[in-house]
Amino acid sequence: MSASRSLLEVTDLAKHFGGIKAVDGLDFTVEENSITGLIGPNGAGKTTCFRTIAGFHDPDGGTVRFDGRDVTGADPTAVVDAGITRTFQEARTFPSMTVFENLLVGAVGNRGEQLLSASLGPSQYREDERRAIEHAEELLAYTGLESVRDQRASELGVGERKLVEITRALMTDPELILLDEPMAGLPRDVTEDVIEYIERLRRDRDQTFLIVEHDMDVIMSICDRITVMESGTDIASGTPAEIKTNDRVVEAYLGADTDSGGAA
């Protein structure tokens, strides 16, 4: 990839839960239009990092800058408004809703859903609704999910639900998507489909991704750069080739029981 600017800059980030330092002096950057991996043993602090960036935790120290703006400690709505959205380890679709309805839920800023803005009148509501519907239809066409447009999410396979969740995240027109273990529980052939989708979004729509993932084959094949966490902080950053040969990274993984529990 050609050199580009830093879109996300995390500096000395800290999040503590009592005496537990889940994130402790974490530093990393995400370049615009990149796919960046965040990896580490169970309990390294990866998910806590995601939740803190996304506004679900108030940080105890450090800064988060996005597109030149300080978004440290911003609430989740403000983070989405800034241009960051996230997905979760398990696809969080609404099972009784259709695929199309699930996408519409992802549309934010619809004045029809805001009581204080209701005085703007039905014409403005209809305009917002029209834009959301057009956006959802465009994304369905782009992703190839048109064939399941009117199926309930509960009727879909796990891979399709994962694609619906990622596509719903696009309804906010984010600059950065945080993917929390997008391949968890997926069979290999479906994993390949999701990888292809992520790469296509980056290529066709200039999308930027930060990915937490335990499948090292996926991380090494899809990421431009990788930051490795251990005990709440970063211990290495580099290209996949550099990370593979980093002695400290190898030691951290060899010393970790990747099947054990612990706060990720």
BABAKOL-490747 format. One line per 10 residues: number of its first residue (from 0); for each residue x, y, z of C-alpha. Coordinates in nm, 4 decimals, decimal comma. Example, Ala and Ser with C-alpha at 12.3 -4.5 7.8 and 13.67 -1.06 7.14 Angstrom:
2
0) 1,2300:-0,4500:0,7800 ~ 1,3670:-0,1060:0,7140
END
This chain:
264
0) 0,0000:0,0000:0,0000 ~ 0,1108:0,3554:-0,0603 ~ 0,1745:0,5707:0,2431 ~ -0,1350:0,7382:0,3873 ~ -0,2314:0,9409:0,6887 ~ -0,3126:0,8078:1,0332 ~ -0,6898:0,7904:1,0760 ~ -0,6937:0,6563:1,4341 ~ -0,4258:0,7374:1,6925 ~ -0,4379:0,5672:2,0321
10) -0,1822:0,7081:2,2766 ~ -0,1016:0,5787:2,6269 ~ -0,4574:0,4455:2,6620 ~ -0,5513:0,3025:3,0024 ~ -0,8615:0,1335:3,1407 ~ -0,8641:-0,0156:3,4905 ~ -1,1263:-0,2209:3,6706 ~ -1,0384:-0,1884:4,0371 ~ -0,6857:-0,3243:4,0665 ~ -0,6965:-0,4900:3,7232
20) -0,5205:-0,2930:3,4505 ~ -0,7073:-0,4257:3,1487 ~ -0,5479:-0,1668:2,9203 ~ -0,2282:-0,0065:3,0437 ~ -0,0359:0,2432:2,8306 ~ -0,1471:0,1187:2,4895 ~ -0,0146:0,2915:2,1752 ~ -0,1018:0,2169:1,8130 ~ -0,2233:0,3809:1,4937 ~ -0,4544:0,2800:1,2107
30) -0,3746:0,4184:0,8678 ~ -0,6498:0,5369:0,6380 ~ -0,7796:0,2677:0,3975 ~ -0,5861:-0,0053:0,5802 ~ -0,6801:-0,3340:0,7413 ~ -0,5037:-0,3340:1,0775 ~ -0,4970:-0,6273:1,3176 ~ -0,4992:-0,6132:1,6983 ~ -0,3925:-0,9476:1,8419 ~ -0,2735:-1,0979:2,1684
40) -0,3340:-1,3802:2,4146 ~ -0,6645:-1,4105:2,5994 ~ -0,6768:-1,1449:2,8683 ~ -0,4440:-0,9094:2,6794 ~ -0,7070:-0,6324:2,6769 ~ -0,8146:-0,6317:2,3131 ~ -1,1911:-0,6210:2,3626 ~ -1,1560:-0,3680:2,6448 ~ -0,9561:-0,1537:2,4038 ~ -1,2350:-0,1803:2,1455
50) -1,5015:-0,0935:2,3994 ~ -1,3036:0,2069:2,5198 ~ -1,2476:0,3413:2,1685 ~ -1,6169:0,2893:2,0888 ~ -1,7304:0,4823:2,3967 ~ -1,8619:0,1938:2,6061 ~ -1,5897:0,2470:2,8701 ~ -1,4528:0,5740:3,0029 ~ -1,0724:0,5604:2,9789 ~ -0,8619:0,6116:3,2900
60) -0,5831:0,7720:3,0903 ~ -0,4456:0,8409:2,7462 ~ -0,6064:0,9809:2,4330 ~ -0,7994:0,8582:2,1309 ~ -0,7798:1,0811:1,8249 ~ -0,9824:1,0087:1,5139 ~ -0,9397:1,1968:1,1892 ~ -0,7588:1,4688:1,3823 ~ -1,0321:1,5042:1,6468 ~ -1,0013:1,4147:2,0144
70) -1,2771:1,1606:2,0851 ~ -1,1359:1,0411:2,4183 ~ -1,4242:0,9459:2,6479 ~ -1,6931:1,0357:2,3931 ~ -2,0178:0,8425:2,4334 ~ -2,1100:0,5728:2,1767 ~ -2,3442:0,7992:1,9803 ~ -2,0779:1,0689:1,9476 ~ -1,8235:0,8069:1,8396 ~ -2,0578:0,6851:1,5646
80) -2,1220:1,0448:1,4596 ~ -1,7454:1,0944:1,4362 ~ -1,7211:0,8057:1,1901 ~ -1,6425:0,4916:1,3939 ~ -1,8696:0,1903:1,4259 ~ -1,8175:-0,1655:1,5481 ~ -1,9403:-0,5206:1,5245 ~ -1,9355:-0,7889:1,7930 ~ -1,7950:-1,1375:1,8464 ~ -2,1395:-1,2900:1,7930
90) -2,3498:-1,1505:1,5099 ~ -2,6065:-0,9274:1,6807 ~ -2,8934:-0,9303:1,4354 ~ -3,2582:-0,8886:1,5306 ~ -3,3915:-1,2422:1,4701 ~ -3,7575:-1,1528:1,4131 ~ -3,6736:-0,8742:1,1664 ~ -3,6011:-0,9216:0,7988 ~ -3,2554:-0,8555:0,6571 ~ -3,3838:-0,5283:0,5106
100) -3,5289:-0,4197:0,8447 ~ -3,2038:-0,5082:1,0197 ~ -3,0191:-0,2710:0,7874 ~ -3,2667:0,0100:0,8502 ~ -3,2052:-0,0230:1,2248 ~ -2,8454:0,0735:1,1494 ~ -2,9474:0,4095:1,0029 ~ -2,8782:0,6878:1,2525 ~ -2,9895:1,0466:1,2579 ~ -3,3418:0,9677:1,1363
110) -3,5397:1,2622:1,2667 ~ -3,8525:1,0528:1,2829 ~ -3,6921:0,8667:1,5738 ~ -3,6066:1,1850:1,7631 ~ -3,8918:1,3231:1,9709 ~ -3,7468:1,6728:2,0002 ~ -3,7160:1,7006:1,6241 ~ -4,0687:1,5862:1,5478 ~ -4,1748:1,9480:1,4991 ~ -3,9769:1,9517:1,1733
120) -4,2785:1,7809:1,0244 ~ -4,3587:1,4671:0,8268 ~ -4,1929:1,5889:0,5058 ~ -3,8494:1,5891:0,6668 ~ -3,9192:1,2498:0,8212 ~ -4,0133:1,1098:0,4796 ~ -3,6931:1,2474:0,3268 ~ -3,4769:1,0821:0,5948 ~ -3,6691:0,7578:0,5551 ~ -3,6276:0,7695:0,1768
130) -3,2501:0,8153:0,2062 ~ -3,2219:0,5277:0,4549 ~ -3,4242:0,2951:0,2311 ~ -3,2174:0,3868:-0,0762 ~ -2,8946:0,3298:0,1176 ~ -3,0132:-0,0098:0,2431 ~ -3,1177:-0,1166:-0,1077 ~ -2,7810:-0,0073:-0,2492 ~ -2,5927:-0,2056:0,0152 ~ -2,8074:-0,5147:-0,0407
140) -2,7200:-0,5002:-0,4094 ~ -2,3521:-0,4462:-0,3386 ~ -2,3242:-0,7336:-0,0910 ~ -2,5355:-0,9817:-0,2841 ~ -2,7809:-1,0102:0,0043 ~ -3,0757:-0,9133:-0,2176 ~ -3,1827:-1,2773:-0,2391 ~ -3,2462:-1,2875:0,1373 ~ -3,3793:-0,9295:0,1644 ~ -3,7161:-1,0338:0,3085
150) -3,6038:-1,3320:0,5141 ~ -3,5972:-1,3073:0,8909 ~ -3,2480:-1,3007:1,0382 ~ -3,3359:-1,6126:1,2400 ~ -3,3662:-1,8039:0,9123 ~ -3,0119:-1,7214:0,7986 ~ -2,6941:-1,9197:0,8405 ~ -2,4207:-1,7891:1,0688 ~ -2,2167:-1,6581:0,7774 ~ -2,5088:-1,4638:0,6315
160) -2,5859:-1,3148:0,9741 ~ -2,2239:-1,2000:0,9994 ~ -2,2472:-1,0330:0,6576 ~ -2,5733:-0,8660:0,7605 ~ -2,4080:-0,7264:1,0737 ~ -2,1103:-0,5864:0,8801 ~ -2,3444:-0,4442:0,6169 ~ -2,5629:-0,2843:0,8852 ~ -2,2507:-0,1117:1,0189 ~ -2,2116:0,0487:0,6741
170) -2,5496:0,2209:0,7143 ~ -2,3782:0,4900:0,9231 ~ -2,1253:0,5592:0,6433 ~ -1,8346:0,5008:0,8842 ~ -1,4745:0,5811:0,8030 ~ -1,3532:0,3088:1,0418 ~ -1,5153:-0,0229:1,1329 ~ -1,3993:-0,2121:1,4422 ~ -1,4468:-0,5852:1,3805 ~ -1,4389:-0,7912:1,7006
180) -1,3531:-1,1504:1,6059 ~ -1,5489:-1,1498:1,2784 ~ -1,4519:-1,5109:1,2020 ~ -1,5547:-1,6579:1,5382 ~ -1,7609:-1,9731:1,4894 ~ -1,7492:-1,9620:1,1101 ~ -1,6602:-2,2686:0,9005 ~ -1,3573:-2,2246:0,6752 ~ -1,5500:-2,1751:0,3507 ~ -1,7647:-1,9033:0,5111
190) -1,4538:-1,7423:0,6620 ~ -1,3142:-1,7098:0,3103 ~ -1,6350:-1,5371:0,1988 ~ -1,6141:-1,2862:0,4862 ~ -1,2453:-1,2187:0,4124 ~ -1,3303:-1,1533:0,0486 ~ -1,6098:-0,9165:0,1537 ~ -1,3838:-0,7163:0,3869 ~ -1,1131:-0,6879:0,1235 ~ -1,3682:-0,5775:-0,1358
200) -1,5048:-0,3081:0,0960 ~ -1,1534:-0,1748:0,1465 ~ -1,0798:-0,1816:-0,2260 ~ -1,4109:-0,0549:-0,3658 ~ -1,5293:0,1795:-0,0898 ~ -1,1988:0,2948:0,0643 ~ -1,3108:0,1394:0,3942 ~ -1,0722:0,1220:0,6905 ~ -1,0817:-0,1687:0,9372 ~ -0,9360:-0,2496:1,2787
210) -0,9751:-0,6218:1,3477 ~ -0,9447:-0,8295:1,6635 ~ -0,9146:-1,1921:1,5581 ~ -0,7728:-1,5146:1,7058 ~ -0,7379:-1,6914:1,3710 ~ -0,3763:-1,6141:1,2856 ~ -0,4117:-1,7432:0,9293 ~ -0,6788:-1,4792:0,8738 ~ -0,4796:-1,2015:1,0423 ~ -0,1608:-1,2770:0,8526
220) -0,3389:-1,2965:0,5178 ~ -0,5658:-0,9931:0,5428 ~ -0,3819:-0,7288:0,7479 ~ -0,1435:-0,4591:0,6285 ~ -0,0084:-0,4033:0,9792 ~ -0,0560:-0,5717:1,3159 ~ -0,0271:-0,4493:1,6737 ~ 0,0338:-0,7164:1,9366 ~ -0,0959:-0,6716:2,2924 ~ 0,0135:-0,8421:2,6114
230) -0,1004:-0,7533:2,9649 ~ -0,2837:-0,4428:2,8448 ~ -0,0070:-0,2820:2,6416 ~ 0,1512:-0,3079:2,3000 ~ 0,4634:-0,5205:2,2684 ~ 0,5120:-0,5032:1,8897 ~ 0,3776:-0,3422:1,5746 ~ 0,4666:-0,4177:1,2157 ~ 0,3807:-0,5981:0,8971 ~ 0,2670:-0,9605:0,9155
240) 0,6164:-1,0714:0,8081 ~ 0,7766:-0,8664:1,0860 ~ 0,5327:-0,9928:1,3486 ~ 0,5884:-1,3574:1,2524 ~ 0,9598:-1,3294:1,3277 ~ 0,9382:-1,1108:1,6389 ~ 1,0871:-1,3087:1,9298 ~ 0,8820:-1,1292:2,1938 ~ 0,5585:-1,1999:2,0077 ~ 0,6450:-1,5672:1,9690
250) 0,7264:-1,5871:2,3392 ~ 0,4004:-1,4159:2,4379 ~ 0,1929:-1,6606:2,2370 ~ 0,3874:-1,9674:2,3410 ~ 0,3381:-1,8659:2,7034 ~ -0,0379:-1,8189:2,6675 ~ -0,3092:-2,0792:2,6981 ~ -0,5267:-1,9683:2,4088 ~ -0,8100:-2,1944:2,5176 ~ -0,8387:-2,0499:2,8664
260) -1,0798:-1,7830:2,9812 ~ -1,0000:-1,4277:3,0784 ~ -1,0948:-1,0762:2,9827 ~ -1,0032:-1,0222:2,6214
END
